[in-house]
Amino acid sequence: MPHAGRGGLSDRGEVAQVTSRAIVVMLASWALAAGSAAAQAAPGAEFPDEAEQPAPAEPGAELPDAADEPAEPTTAIALALSVGFPTDETLDEALSGLGYGGTVAVPGGDVTVLFALARWFWIGGRVLTRGRDWPRPDAPSASAVGVGALVTGELRLHVNRAALVALVAAAGGGGIGFRLGESTETGVGPAAFLGVTLASAVGEHAALFARLGYEYFEANDIGGSGYDLNLSGGVIAIGAEIRP
């Protein structure tokens, strides 16, 4: 009986050892299986396939060579047609007493040449002409024509690549001729302008613009008559700017 009991205990020990080894093998198998599944769930996580790697960017694809960028313009030529709305002076009052009507608007035109000292600061010159008349039903109209030259400066704010807003100031002088019947009188006086320009590029070398502001152009005591001839007033102009 004792011998049989020791044999039973020995068998149970061997069974326990076999069972523990089987559990260890199963745990190891599960660990290997879990590792394999994780590797399959994220293929290439640590070692991506060369076919999946992005192709290297071509030289200059993201950072183009500065030589390929269009050069900023440094010269501009602006042509404009304008209409002004003058205020009355002593000459207007005298002509009204002679039966002449008032002037509704002052048509004109100008040419401006500008050079860039900086992208935001341009300076140059403007030549302008302005005209007005005083109609009379039973006689030829009285008329005046002025020609002036001004030094012009612009502070330009670029809204984007195409549009800009500019603060414009100009000062100079000019001469005005006045004709009434068969007589002609002349005078000289100062000229100035202050306003804003709104421009939009059309292609790389041109832009369309509108100019709004106040223009002063007046000849005092024209022809020694004691009367002042006024071409001043609010002015609106539209035109095109060429950028060679």
Summary of the structure (lengths in Angstrom):
residues: 244
radius of gyration: 44.4
end to end distance: 120.8
largest distance: 160.7
contacts: 660
relative contact order: 0.14
helix: 23%
strand: 51%
